[in-house]
């Protein structure tokens, strides 16, 4: 059972972390003001906070995602990743509940436009994968194992 | 010595710091340096004193609703800083706005007769009317030109793609400057996207620019 969890956690880690890292990286390639504008549509945060958030949040996404993929501070990274997807789900869900039509969810900058239900489905799956990665303690093929001096898989 | 280095290399915090730094390096290298774009904009699209210390560049599309709704805030911002700002309008036209190019051509044509700002105001005031036209709304554009007493022949010449070069130059600059939304405003090189950012950060950015 633990072996099955360990093996399924590896792709889960790569997918959940990879998607979050990609989302952060794409946002960092654009101007933070563009991301702030996308967040403005959610009407969740005072406008004055949006620009500082837009400058910081993509870095957190990138770091959490890369750390999870590489398996460095794996559990903490998996938890941060799960929290991120939970926040995205809640934010998009709240716009649906309030009848706000999002033109662009802002999830992947302007490179990928997702309808709110598509974004929620994707975030939901990725959240589950991040939770799976968090539950695993074997951390196959990870820097954590290498730092402990354990073989990559055992 | 090598044992010390090896144990350092396996320290989680050291490895974490290296990983975080590699992420920063990858982003910095991939970003490159955003260009400032060509600054060659026709004189009729400049407003405000030539001696103003700060240049406010607005990238717009006449068919974009937000570009219309930001105009009162922009006028208010300009009015509050009459000696500090020189406004320049540039085009960032969207493919899904099918009359954006004809509208820009019309505004350029009006600009050649010294009425760019008045014509732009008419385009925004009547945005819904011409945006929803099934055929190219040239008749409406001519009607607005007549309201401003523009020379009809000269105005209509503008529709023969006479001024497409200057519009394309703006589009290339927008690409180079990574403009992905309209309206995008630059206070010198500080970027703002949309009305709320102008209202919330405009004064702060202007102040920072004036202080140099």
Interface residues (C-beta under 8 A of the other chain):
Chain A: X25 X28 X29 X30 X31 X33 X34 X36 X37 X40 X47 X48 X50 X51 X59 X62 X63 X66 X67 X70 X72 X73 X109 X110 X143 X144 X146 X147 X149
Chain B: X10 X11 X12 X15 X16 X19 X20 X23 X26 X27 X30 X31 X178 X180 X181 X184 X191 X192 X193 X194 X196 X197 X199 X200 X201
